[in-house]
Amino acid sequence: QVQLVESGGGLVQAGGSLRLSCAASGRTVSNYVMGWFRQAPGKQREAVATITSGGTTNYVDSVKGRFTISRDNAKNTLYLQMNSLKPEDTAVYYCKATRLWNNYWGQGTQVTVSS
């Protein structure tokens, strides 16, 4: 079992920055695909960014050039640096770990961007 705990969310003005963290415990996630997802009120959860065990990253078009996903395998932690935040980035952000048929989710952290 993998437990994931997100942190770093909060309230920020448009144009500001936040750094989300996702601390994993239970087992090492260095060989897991890790990702950040978000869900805004009334909308479906969407993938924001993913990173493979080898470090290959992928982003949804709406955050390209503004968000950066990274991982520190020594700390068993995933990060999401979010710059130039927009009101439409407001959502609950979730961390996910995937390997083979196993998927683990964190409880989410709220990000609110005011205009």
N, C-alpha and C positions, 0 to 999 in steps of 0.2 A: 504494500500500500504506500501511496505517496500522499502526503499532506502539503497543501499549497496555501500560503498566507500572503495576501497582497497588502501593500501599504503605500503611502505617498499621495493618495488622492486628496482633494480639497477644493476650495473655492479660489478661482484666479480670474483676473480680468483678461479680456481679449488681448492677444498679443503676448501674454505671459507664458511662463514655462512651468512644467511639473515633471518630476521624475518618479515613476512608479517602480516599485520593487515587488518581487514575488519570491519568497523564501520557501524552498522545498525541504521537506524532512521525511524520514521513513526509509528512504533509499536514495542513492545518487541518481540524478536526472541527466547526467552528462551524455547519455546515449539516447535521450528522449528528444523528440521534436517538441519545442516549446512555442507557445504563442500567447498573444494578447487578443482578447475579444472585447467587444463592448455592446451594450444594449441600452438604447435610449427609450424613454417612456413611449409605449404604443408601437414600438418597432421591434423587428426581429434582431436577435443577436447576430453580429457580424464579426468576421475576422479582421483585425486591424493589422497585425504583423506576426510573422512566424520566423523561427530560426531553427535550422537543423543542428544535429550534433556536430556537423562539420563547419558550421558557421554561415551557411547560406541563408540569406534573408529574403523575405518577400513582404510587400506592403500593399494595402489597398490603395487605390489611386488617390483617394481624398487626403491621405496623410503623407504621401511621398514628398520628400524634401523637408518635412517638418518633424517627423517622428523617427527615432532610431531605436531599434531593438538590439539588445546585447545580452550576453550571458557570462557569468563568472562561474565556471565549473568547480573551482576550488572552494567557492562559498555556496555552491548549490543554489544559486540565485539568478533570477531573470530580471531584466530591467527594461523599462520603456522611457526613453527621454522624449518629452513632448514639448516642442517649441512652437512659437507663433500660434498659440491656441486660439480656436474660434468657438463661438457659441454653439455651433453644430457639433463640436466635439464633446458636448455635455452628455454623459452616460455613466452607467456603472461599468467599470473595466474589470474583466476577469482574466485570470491566468489559467492556462491549460497545458498539461503535459501529456504527450501521446507516445506510446511505443507499442507496436503491433496492435493488438485488439484492446489495449488498456488506455482509457482516457480518464484523467483526473482534473478536477476543477477547483479553483479557489472560491472563496465566498464573495469576492468582489470588493471593489473600492470605488466610491463615488467621486467623479470629476465633474465639477460645475464651472462653466466658463461664462462670465457675465459680460454683457456688451457695453 
